C-alpha cells in the first residue's frame, strides 16, 4: 500500500514538473536541482527505478523517457531524449529538493 502511494506520488511529480533543465536551476523556487551524476551511478549507489514515463519531447517530435529513482527519502529523475531506437543526448539527471524562497 505504502509503495503504491509512493509510485503514484512520483508519477504525479514527474508529470507536473516537466523536464530537468538548466532553466529550472535558475528559478528561485525550483524543485529540481541539476545533478552531475548518471543513471548508472544512481543505480550502483542503491537507487531503484520506481517509474518510467515516455512522451514526445517539448523541443522536437523525438520521444523523451523520464526515469524516476528513489532511495529512502531521496528522489532523482533522469530524462533521455532519443531518436527512433538510439539516444540523441546524454541523460540529464536532477534531484528533488525543497524549494526556497527569497
MOPAC internal coordinates of N, CA, C and O (Angstrom, degrees):
PM7 1SCF
backbone

  N    0.0000 0     0.00 0     0.00 0    0    0    0
  C    1.4480 1     0.00 0     0.00 0    1    0    0
  C    1.5273 1   109.91 1     0.00 0    2    1    0
  O    1.2310 1   120.01 1   130.55 1    3    2    1
  N    1.3557 1   117.59 1   -49.45 1    3    2    1
  C    1.4570 1   121.76 1  -179.35 1    5    3    2
  C    1.5267 1   110.54 1   -62.88 1    6    5    3
  O    1.2310 1   119.77 1   138.53 1    7    6    5
  N    1.3218 1   118.04 1   -41.47 1    7    6    5
  C    1.4662 1   121.99 1  -179.94 1    9    7    6
  C    1.5223 1   110.37 1   -64.80 1   10    9    7
  O    1.2310 1   119.71 1   142.31 1   11   10    9
  N    1.3301 1   118.16 1   -37.69 1   11   10    9
  C    1.4592 1   121.95 1   178.98 1   13   11   10
  C    1.5232 1   110.28 1   -63.87 1   14   13   11
  O    1.2310 1   120.14 1   137.30 1   15   14   13
  N    1.3289 1   117.34 1   -42.70 1   15   14   13
  C    1.4629 1   120.51 1   178.13 1   17   15   14
  C    1.5211 1   110.87 1   -64.99 1   18   17   15
  O    1.2310 1   119.54 1   141.12 1   19   18   17
  N    1.3300 1   118.49 1   -38.88 1   19   18   17
  C    1.4577 1   122.04 1   178.67 1   21   19   18
  C    1.5175 1   110.86 1   -62.85 1   22   21   19
  O    1.2310 1   120.64 1   135.58 1   23   22   21
  N    1.3183 1   116.39 1   -44.42 1   23   22   21
  C    1.4672 1   120.52 1  -179.94 1   25   23   22
  C    1.5204 1   110.10 1   -65.13 1   26   25   23
  O    1.2310 1   119.97 1   137.83 1   27   26   25
  N    1.3317 1   117.67 1   -42.17 1   27   26   25
  C    1.4550 1   121.09 1   178.35 1   29   27   26
  C    1.5217 1   110.28 1   -61.60 1   30   29   27
  O    1.2310 1   119.95 1   136.13 1   31   30   29
  N    1.3115 1   117.70 1   -43.87 1   31   30   29
  C    1.4637 1   122.02 1   178.27 1   33   31   30
  C    1.5188 1   110.68 1   -62.42 1   34   33   31
  O    1.2310 1   120.05 1   135.62 1   35   34   33
  N    1.3160 1   117.51 1   -44.38 1   35   34   33
  C    1.4567 1   120.85 1  -179.59 1   37   35   34
  C    1.5221 1   111.83 1   -64.66 1   38   37   35
  O    1.2310 1   120.26 1   140.79 1   39   38   37
  N    1.3213 1   117.11 1   -39.21 1   39   38   37
  C    1.4637 1   120.13 1   176.81 1   41   39   38
  C    1.5229 1   110.59 1   -63.78 1   42   41   39
  O    1.2310 1   120.32 1   139.72 1   43   42   41
  N    1.3076 1   117.00 1   -40.28 1   43   42   41
  C    1.4662 1   120.52 1   178.37 1   45   43   42
  C    1.5242 1   110.40 1   -65.30 1   46   45   43
  O    1.2310 1   120.17 1   139.03 1   47   46   45
  N    1.3275 1   117.28 1   -40.97 1   47   46   45
  C    1.4654 1   120.87 1   177.46 1   49   47   46
  C    1.5188 1   110.92 1   -61.97 1   50   49   47
  O    1.2310 1   120.46 1   136.12 1   51   50   49
  N    1.3184 1   116.73 1   -43.88 1   51   50   49
  C    1.4628 1   120.17 1  -179.38 1   53   51   50
  C    1.5175 1   110.99 1   -64.52 1   54   53   51
  O    1.2310 1   120.13 1   139.82 1   55   54   53
  N    1.3055 1   117.37 1   -40.18 1   55   54   53
  C    1.4592 1   121.17 1  -177.54 1   57   55   54
  C    1.5222 1   112.02 1   -70.01 1   58   57   55
  O    1.2310 1   119.83 1   139.40 1   59   58   57
  N    1.3138 1   117.93 1   -40.60 1   59   58   57
  C    1.4671 1   119.69 1  -174.15 1   61   59   58
  C    1.5140 1   113.49 1   -86.18 1   62   61   59
  O    1.2310 1   119.54 1   159.90 1   63   62   61
  N    1.2986 1   118.49 1   -20.10 1   63   62   61
  C    1.4581 1   119.31 1  -172.76 1   65   63   62
  C    1.5212 1   113.84 1   -94.05 1   66   65   63
  O    1.2310 1   119.11 1   172.05 1   67   66   65
  N    1.3218 1   119.30 1    -7.95 1   67   66   65
  C    1.4614 1   120.83 1   175.61 1   69   67   66
  C    1.5114 1   112.43 1    71.02 1   70   69   67
  O    1.2310 1   121.00 1    26.33 1   71   70   69
  N    1.3302 1   115.69 1  -153.67 1   71   70   69
  C    1.4526 1   121.36 1  -173.50 1   73   71   70
  C    1.5219 1   112.74 1   -84.94 1   74   73   71
  O    1.2310 1   120.98 1   -24.08 1   75   74   73
  N    1.3417 1   115.74 1   155.92 1   75   74   73
  C    1.4628 1   121.26 1   175.81 1   77   75   74
  C    1.5133 1   107.32 1   -89.43 1   78   77   75
  O    1.2310 1   120.26 1   -75.28 1   79   78   77
  N    1.3072 1   117.12 1   104.72 1   79   78   77
  C    1.4578 1   120.08 1  -176.07 1   81   79   78
  C    1.5131 1   110.71 1  -131.38 1   82   81   79
  O    1.2310 1   121.34 1   -12.25 1   83   82   81
  N    1.3258 1   115.04 1   167.75 1   83   82   81
  C    1.4563 1   120.28 1   177.20 1   85   83   82
  C    1.5204 1   110.35 1   -64.69 1   86   85   83
  O    1.2310 1   119.70 1   150.85 1   87   86   85
  N    1.3296 1   118.18 1   -29.15 1   87   86   85
  C    1.4497 1   121.22 1   178.07 1   89   87   86
  C    1.5249 1   111.10 1   -61.84 1   90   89   87
  O    1.2310 1   120.03 1   140.99 1   91   90   89
  N    1.3092 1   117.55 1   -39.01 1   91   90   89
  C    1.4621 1   120.95 1   179.83 1   93   91   90
  C    1.5238 1   110.41 1   -63.50 1   94   93   91
  O    1.2310 1   120.22 1   146.62 1   95   94   93
  N    1.3462 1   117.18 1   -33.38 1   95   94   93
  C    1.4607 1   120.39 1   179.26 1   97   95   94
  C    1.5204 1   111.84 1   -65.70 1   98   97   95
  O    1.2310 1   120.34 1   151.04 1   99   98   97
  N    1.3323 1   116.95 1   -28.96 1   99   98   97
  C    1.4583 1   120.70 1  -176.04 1  101   99   98
  C    1.5230 1   112.48 1   -77.45 1  102  101   99
  O    1.2310 1   119.66 1   160.37 1  103  102  101
  N    1.3156 1   118.26 1   -19.63 1  103  102  101
  C    1.4514 1   121.36 1  -178.70 1  105  103  102
  C    1.5272 1   110.18 1   -75.45 1  106  105  103
  O    1.2310 1   119.94 1   -43.78 1  107  106  105
  N    1.3299 1   117.73 1   136.22 1  107  106  105
  C    1.4595 1   119.95 1  -175.98 1  109  107  106
  C    1.5320 1   113.69 1   -65.86 1  110  109  107
  O    1.2310 1   119.58 1   153.67 1  111  110  109
  N    1.3163 1   118.40 1   -26.33 1  111  110  109
  C    1.4612 1   120.35 1  -179.28 1  113  111  110
  C    1.5230 1   112.54 1  -109.13 1  114  113  111
  O    1.2310 1   119.88 1  -153.32 1  115  114  113
  N    1.3192 1   117.83 1    26.68 1  115  114  113
  C    1.4651 1   122.22 1  -177.99 1  117  115  114
  C    1.5278 1   110.32 1   -61.24 1  118  117  115
  O    1.2310 1   120.96 1   -43.58 1  119  118  117
  N    1.3159 1   115.78 1   136.42 1  119  118  117
  C    1.4627 1   120.58 1   178.35 1  121  119  118
  C    1.5196 1   111.85 1   -93.12 1  122  121  119
  O    1.2310 1   119.99 1   166.30 1  123  122  121
  N    1.3331 1   117.63 1   -13.70 1  123  122  121
  C    1.4544 1   121.77 1   179.89 1  125  123  122
  C    1.5236 1   108.66 1  -118.94 1  126  125  123
  O    1.2310 1   120.50 1   -50.38 1  127  126  125
  N    1.3207 1   116.64 1   129.62 1  127  126  125
  C    1.4619 1   122.80 1   177.78 1  129  127  126
  C    1.5230 1   108.45 1  -112.31 1  130  129  127
  O    1.2310 1   120.89 1   -54.69 1  131  130  129
  N    1.3405 1   115.90 1   125.31 1  131  130  129
  C    1.4653 1   120.39 1  -179.81 1  133  131  130
  C    1.5191 1   109.95 1   -55.76 1  134  133  131
  O    1.2310 1   120.95 1   -41.00 1  135  134  133
  N    1.3193 1   115.79 1   139.00 1  135  134  133
  C    1.4592 1   121.36 1  -178.05 1  137  135  134
  C    1.5229 1   109.54 1  -120.58 1  138  137  135
  O    1.2310 1   120.84 1   -37.24 1  139  138  137
  N    1.3121 1   115.99 1   142.76 1  139  138  137
  C    1.4612 1   121.49 1   177.53 1  141  139  138
  C    1.5281 1   109.33 1   -94.12 1  142  141  139
  O    1.2310 1   121.19 1  -124.06 1  143  142  141
  N    1.3114 1   115.33 1    55.94 1  143  142  141
  C    1.4572 1   121.42 1   178.68 1  145  143  142
  C    1.5178 1   107.79 1  -133.06 1  146  145  143
  O    1.2310 1   120.72 1   -12.57 1  147  146  145
  N    1.2995 1   116.23 1   167.43 1  147  146  145
  C    1.4629 1   120.55 1  -179.61 1  149  147  146
  C    1.5244 1   109.96 1  -114.46 1  150  149  147
  O    1.2310 1   121.29 1   -17.23 1  151  150  149
  N    1.3140 1   115.14 1   162.77 1  151  150  149
  C    1.4602 1   121.00 1   175.43 1  153  151  150
  C    1.5251 1   109.29 1   -57.95 1  154  153  151
  O    1.2310 1   120.46 1   137.40 1  155  154  153
  N    1.3252 1   116.72 1   -42.60 1  155  154  153
  C    1.4627 1   121.48 1   179.10 1  157  155  154
  C    1.5203 1   110.75 1   -58.34 1  158  157  155
  O    1.2310 1   120.29 1   131.22 1  159  158  157
  N    1.3389 1   117.06 1   -48.78 1  159  158  157
  C    1.4733 1   120.93 1  -179.26 1  161  159  158
  C    1.5239 1   111.93 1   -61.11 1  162  161  159
  O    1.2310 1   120.66 1   138.95 1  163  162  161
  N    1.3369 1   116.35 1   -41.05 1  163  162  161
  C    1.4627 1   119.51 1   179.49 1  165  163  162
  C    1.5236 1   110.96 1   -61.86 1  166  165  163
  O    1.2310 1   120.25 1   134.43 1  167  166  165
  N    1.3249 1   117.12 1   -45.57 1  167  166  165
  C    1.4756 1   120.71 1   179.34 1  169  167  166
  C    1.5302 1   110.25 1   -64.06 1  170  169  167
  O    1.2310 1   120.34 1   138.68 1  171  170  169
  N    1.3421 1   116.95 1   -41.32 1  171  170  169
  C    1.4663 1   120.78 1   178.71 1  173  171  170
  C    1.5281 1   111.90 1   -63.95 1  174  173  171
  O    1.2310 1   120.34 1   153.55 1  175  174  173
  N    1.3319 1   116.95 1   -26.45 1  175  174  173
  C    1.4655 1   121.45 1  -179.37 1  177  175  174
  C    1.5278 1   113.27 1   -94.70 1  178  177  175
  O    1.2310 1   120.35 1  -162.16 1  179  178  177
  N    1.3255 1   116.94 1    17.84 1  179  178  177
  C    1.4629 1   120.10 1   171.97 1  181  179  178
  C    1.5107 1   116.34 1    95.74 1  182  181  179
  O    1.2310 1   119.45 1  -176.82 1  183  182  181
  N    1.3365 1   118.66 1     3.18 1  183  182  181
  C    1.4647 1   120.49 1   176.25 1  185  183  182
  C    1.5219 1   108.81 1   -77.74 1  186  185  183
  O    1.2310 1   121.03 1   -34.97 1  187  186  185
  N    1.3118 1   115.63 1   145.03 1  187  186  185
  C    1.4600 1   122.43 1   179.85 1  189  187  186
  C    1.5208 1   108.81 1  -114.28 1  190  189  187
  O    1.2310 1   120.79 1   -43.54 1  191  190  189
  N    1.3319 1   116.10 1   136.46 1  191  190  189
  C    1.4575 1   120.18 1   174.95 1  193  191  190
  C    1.5235 1   106.72 1   -74.28 1  194  193  191
  O    1.2310 1   120.56 1   -62.78 1  195  194  193
  N    1.3408 1   116.54 1   117.22 1  195  194  193
  C    1.4666 1   120.80 1  -176.83 1  197  195  194
  C    1.5276 1   112.33 1  -106.66 1  198  197  195
  O    1.2310 1   120.27 1   165.70 1  199  198  197
  N    1.3435 1   117.08 1   -14.30 1  199  198  197
  C    1.4653 1   119.64 1   178.67 1  201  199  198
  C    1.5223 1   109.40 1  -160.15 1  202  201  199
  O    1.2310 1   121.40 1   -31.11 1  203  202  201
  N    1.3286 1   114.93 1   148.89 1  203  202  201
  C    1.4682 1   121.92 1   174.50 1  205  203  202
  C    1.5141 1   106.72 1  -137.40 1  206  205  203
  O    1.2310 1   120.80 1   -49.06 1  207  206  205
  N    1.3296 1   116.08 1   130.94 1  207  206  205
  C    1.4573 1   120.11 1   175.31 1  209  207  206
  C    1.5186 1   108.24 1  -123.81 1  210  209  207
  O    1.2310 1   120.87 1   -26.12 1  211  210  209
  N    1.3255 1   115.94 1   153.88 1  211  210  209
  C    1.4553 1   121.08 1   178.02 1  213  211  210
  C    1.5158 1   108.41 1  -134.58 1  214  213  211
  O    1.2310 1   121.02 1   -47.14 1  215  214  213
  N    1.3368 1   115.65 1   132.86 1  215  214  213
  C    1.4602 1   121.12 1  -179.51 1  217  215  214
  C    1.5161 1   108.40 1  -155.03 1  218  217  215
  O    1.2310 1   119.83 1   -18.02 1  219  218  217
  N    1.3362 1   117.94 1   161.98 1  219  218  217
  C    1.4686 1   119.44 1   175.16 1  221  219  218
  C    1.5202 1   109.99 1   -62.96 1  222  221  219
  O    1.2310 1   120.42 1   -37.65 1  223  222  221
  N    1.3178 1   116.80 1   142.35 1  223  222  221
  C    1.4573 1   122.07 1   177.50 1  225  223  222
  C    1.5190 1   109.98 1   -66.36 1  226  225  223
  O    1.2310 1   120.67 1   -31.85 1  227  226  225
  N    1.3119 1   116.33 1   148.15 1  227  226  225
  C    1.4611 1   120.37 1   178.07 1  229  227  226
  C    1.5193 1   111.52 1   -68.10 1  230  229  227
  O    1.2310 1   120.17 1   150.02 1  231  230  229
  N    1.3396 1   117.28 1   -29.98 1  231  230  229
  C    1.4556 1   121.83 1  -176.18 1  233  231  230
  C    1.5284 1   113.91 1   -86.87 1  234  233  231
  O    1.2310 1   119.85 1   158.39 1  235  234  233
  N    1.3191 1   117.89 1   -21.61 1  235  234  233
  C    1.4634 1   120.81 1  -177.00 1  237  235  234
  C    1.5172 1   109.57 1  -155.42 1  238  237  235
  O    1.2310 1   121.26 1     2.34 1  239  238  237
  N    1.3083 1   115.20 1  -177.66 1  239  238  237
  C    1.4650 1   119.81 1   178.93 1  241  239  238
  C    1.5258 1   111.91 1   -83.67 1  242  241  239
  O    1.2310 1   120.01 1   177.59 1  243  242  241
  N    1.3180 1   117.59 1    -2.41 1  243  242  241
  C    1.4642 1   121.30 1  -179.56 1  245  243  242
  C    1.5254 1   110.47 1   -66.80 1  246  245  243
  O    1.2310 1   120.57 1   -38.22 1  247  246  245
  N    1.3334 1   116.51 1   141.78 1  247  246  245
  C    1.4667 1   118.65 1   177.16 1  249  247  246
  C    1.5337 1   111.37 1   -66.52 1  250  249  247
  O    1.2310 1   121.32 1   -30.18 1  251  250  249
  N    1.3148 1   115.08 1   149.82 1  251  250  249
  C    1.4528 1   122.11 1   178.32 1  253  251  250
  C    1.5234 1   107.67 1  -126.98 1  254  253  251
  O    1.2310 1   120.63 1   -57.78 1  255  254  253
  N    1.3290 1   116.39 1   122.22 1  255  254  253
  C    1.4601 1   121.65 1   178.22 1  257  255  254
  C    1.5215 1   109.02 1  -102.45 1  258  257  255
  O    1.2310 1   120.80 1   -46.07 1  259  258  257
  N    1.3285 1   116.08 1   133.93 1  259  258  257
  C    1.4631 1   121.65 1   177.60 1  261  259  258
  C    1.5200 1   108.41 1  -116.52 1  262  261  259
  O    1.2310 1   120.81 1   -56.36 1  263  262  261
  N    1.3249 1   116.05 1   123.64 1  263  262  261
  C    1.4575 1   122.83 1   178.45 1  265  263  262
  C    1.5245 1   107.79 1  -104.93 1  266  265  263
  O    1.2310 1   120.23 1   -52.17 1  267  266  265
  N    1.3256 1   117.16 1   127.83 1  267  266  265
  C    1.4615 1   122.34 1   176.02 1  269  267  266
  C    1.5288 1   107.19 1  -106.16 1  270  269  267
  O    1.2310 1   120.85 1   -54.31 1  271  270  269
  N    1.3278 1   115.98 1   125.69 1  271  270  269
  C    1.4627 1   121.76 1  -178.65 1  273  271  270
  C    1.5153 1   109.10 1  -120.41 1  274  273  271
  O    1.2310 1   120.99 1   -35.91 1  275  274  273
  N    1.3348 1   115.72 1   144.09 1  275  274  273
  C    1.4606 1   120.25 1  -177.91 1  277  275  274
  C    1.5168 1   110.54 1  -139.81 1  278  277  275
  O    1.2310 1   121.38 1   -36.28 1  279  278  277
  N    1.3212 1   114.97 1   143.72 1  279  278  277
  C    1.4658 1   123.08 1   170.88 1  281  279  278
  C    1.5160 1   106.09 1  -145.14 1  282  281  279
  O    1.2310 1   120.01 1   -62.91 1  283  282  281
  N    1.3079 1   117.59 1   117.09 1  283  282  281
  C    1.4594 1   124.41 1  -176.81 1  285  283  282
  C    1.5250 1   109.68 1    49.37 1  286  285  283
  O    1.2310 1   119.25 1    67.72 1  287  286  285
  N    1.3248 1   119.03 1  -112.28 1  287  286  285
  C    1.4683 1   122.17 1  -177.28 1  289  287  286
  C    1.5242 1   113.07 1  -105.32 1  290  289  287
  O    1.2310 1   120.10 1  -158.19 1  291  290  289
  N    1.2946 1   117.41 1    21.81 1  291  290  289
  C    1.4591 1   122.44 1  -178.48 1  293  291  290
  C    1.5286 1   109.77 1  -117.46 1  294  293  291
  O    1.2310 1   120.69 1   -46.06 1  295  294  293
  N    1.3514 1   116.29 1   133.94 1  295  294  293
  C    1.4628 1   121.07 1  -177.76 1  297  295  294
  C    1.5229 1   109.39 1  -130.00 1  298  297  295
  O    1.2310 1   120.83 1   -44.92 1  299  298  297
  N    1.3196 1   116.03 1   135.08 1  299  298  297
  C    1.4598 1   123.16 1   173.70 1  301  299  298
  C    1.5199 1   108.35 1  -125.31 1  302  301  299
  O    1.2310 1   121.36 1   -23.47 1  303  302  301
  N    1.3331 1   115.01 1   156.53 1  303  302  301
  C    1.4567 1   119.61 1   168.67 1  305  303  302
  C    1.5204 1   106.82 1  -132.49 1  306  305  303
  O    1.2310 1   121.29 1   -37.84 1  307  306  305
  N    1.3214 1   115.15 1   142.16 1  307  306  305
  C    1.4543 1   122.08 1   177.71 1  309  307  306
  C    1.5178 1   107.49 1  -125.30 1  310  309  307
  O    1.2310 1   120.62 1   -48.79 1  311  310  309
  N    1.3330 1   116.42 1   131.21 1  311  310  309
  C    1.4562 1   122.13 1  -176.28 1  313  311  310
  C    1.5196 1   108.92 1  -114.10 1  314  313  311
  O    1.2310 1   121.24 1   -48.14 1  315  314  313
  N    1.3309 1   115.24 1   131.86 1  315  314  313
  C    1.4611 1   121.47 1   179.29 1  317  315  314
  C    1.5249 1   109.07 1  -126.15 1  318  317  315
  O    1.2310 1   120.41 1   -54.98 1  319  318  317
  N    1.3332 1   116.81 1   125.02 1  319  318  317
  C    1.4588 1   121.33 1   174.29 1  321  319  318
  C    1.5225 1   106.72 1  -100.01 1  322  321  319
  O    1.2310 1   120.56 1   -45.72 1  323  322  321
  N    1.3251 1   116.53 1   134.28 1  323  322  321
  C    1.4696 1   118.90 1  -177.36 1  325  323  322
  C    1.5195 1   111.29 1  -135.93 1  326  325  323
  O    1.2310 1   121.70 1   -27.40 1  327  326  325
  N    1.2995 1   114.36 1   152.60 1  327  326  325
  C    1.4578 1   123.59 1   177.33 1  329  327  326
  C    1.5197 1   106.85 1  -106.50 1  330  329  327
  O    1.2310 1   119.96 1   -65.78 1  331  330  329
  N    1.3216 1   117.69 1   114.22 1  331  330  329
  C    1.4729 1   123.31 1  -177.68 1  333  331  330
  C    1.5215 1   109.92 1    54.18 1  334  333  331
  O    1.2310 1   119.49 1    73.94 1  335  334  333
  N    1.3394 1   118.58 1  -106.06 1  335  334  333
  C    1.4636 1   120.40 1  -174.77 1  337  335  334
  C    1.5200 1   113.39 1  -109.58 1  338  337  335
  O    1.2310 1   119.32 1  -177.47 1  339  338  337
  N    1.3403 1   118.90 1     2.53 1  339  338  337
  C    1.4697 1   118.81 1  -179.80 1  341  339  338
  C    1.5239 1   110.96 1  -125.69 1  342  341  339
  O    1.2310 1   121.48 1   -29.10 1  343  342  341
  N    1.3039 1   114.77 1   150.90 1  343  342  341
  C    1.4640 1   120.99 1  -179.73 1  345  343  342
  C    1.5186 1   109.73 1   -69.79 1  346  345  343
  O    1.2310 1   120.51 1   -41.58 1  347  346  345
  N    1.3345 1   116.63 1   138.42 1  347  346  345
  C    1.4642 1   120.29 1   178.38 1  349  347  346
  C    1.5157 1   112.26 1  -106.32 1  350  349  347
  O    1.2310 1   120.14 1   171.63 1  351  350  349
  N    1.2953 1   117.33 1    -8.37 1  351  350  349
  C    1.4631 1   120.25 1   177.28 1  353  351  350
  C    1.5197 1   108.76 1  -152.41 1  354  353  351
  O    1.2310 1   120.44 1   -23.52 1  355  354  353
  N    1.3308 1   116.76 1   156.48 1  355  354  353
  C    1.4634 1   118.41 1   177.93 1  357  355  354
  C    1.5320 1   110.33 1   -66.68 1  358  357  355
  O    1.2310 1   120.87 1   -25.48 1  359  358  357
  N    1.3101 1   115.95 1   154.52 1  359  358  357
  C    1.4569 1   119.98 1   176.66 1  361  359  358
  C    1.5177 1   109.38 1   -65.01 1  362  361  359
  O    1.2310 1   121.26 1   -43.01 1  363  362  361
  N    1.3242 1   115.19 1   136.99 1  363  362  361
  C    1.4638 1   121.57 1   175.61 1  365  363  362
  C    1.5268 1   106.38 1  -104.82 1  366  365  363
  O    1.2310 1   120.40 1   -59.01 1  367  366  365
  N    1.3163 1   116.84 1   120.99 1  367  366  365
  C    1.4591 1   120.36 1  -179.20 1  369  367  366
  C    1.5240 1   110.48 1  -109.61 1  370  369  367
  O    1.2310 1   121.36 1   -32.03 1  371  370  369
  N    1.3271 1   115.01 1   147.97 1  371  370  369
  C    1.4604 1   121.61 1   179.17 1  373  371  370
  C    1.5256 1   108.66 1  -143.34 1  374  373  371
  O    1.2310 1   121.15 1   -31.82 1  375  374  373
  N    1.3204 1   115.41 1   148.18 1  375  374  373
  C    1.4673 1   121.88 1   179.21 1  377  375  374
  C    1.5226 1   109.78 1  -102.94 1  378  377  375
  O    1.2310 1   120.77 1   -41.97 1  379  378  377
  N    1.3186 1   116.14 1   138.03 1  379  378  377
  C    1.4619 1   121.13 1   175.38 1  381  379  378
  C    1.5248 1   107.59 1   -72.72 1  382  381  379
  O    1.2310 1   121.12 1   -55.07 1  383  382  381
  N    1.3366 1   115.46 1   124.93 1  383  382  381
  C    1.4686 1   120.29 1  -178.33 1  385  383  382
  C    1.5262 1   109.02 1  -130.09 1  386  385  383
  O    1.2310 1   121.10 1   -19.07 1  387  386  385
  N    1.3083 1   115.50 1   160.93 1  387  386  385
  C    1.4549 1   120.75 1   176.47 1  389  387  386
  C    1.5329 1   107.50 1   -72.64 1  390  389  387
  O    1.2310 1   120.12 1   -55.24 1  391  390  389
  N    1.3325 1   117.37 1   124.76 1  391  390  389
  C    1.4703 1   117.95 1  -179.90 1  393  391  390
  C    1.5194 1   110.06 1   -68.50 1  394  393  391
  O    1.2310 1   121.27 1   -28.41 1  395  394  393
  N    1.2944 1   115.18 1   151.59 1  395  394  393
  C    1.4569 1   120.26 1   178.71 1  397  395  394
  C    1.5180 1   108.97 1  -116.14 1  398  397  395
  O    1.2310 1   120.24 1   -19.69 1  399  398  397
  N    1.2979 1   117.14 1   160.31 1  399  398  397
  C    1.4491 1   120.95 1   178.28 1  401  399  398
  C    1.5164 1   109.41 1  -129.76 1  402  401  399
  O    1.2310 1   121.39 1   -22.12 1  403  402  401
  N    1.3132 1   114.95 1   157.88 1  403  402  401
  C    1.4723 1   120.89 1  -178.28 1  405  403  402
  C    1.5089 1   112.30 1   -70.51 1  406  405  403
  O    1.2310 1   120.10 1   180.00 1  407  406  405

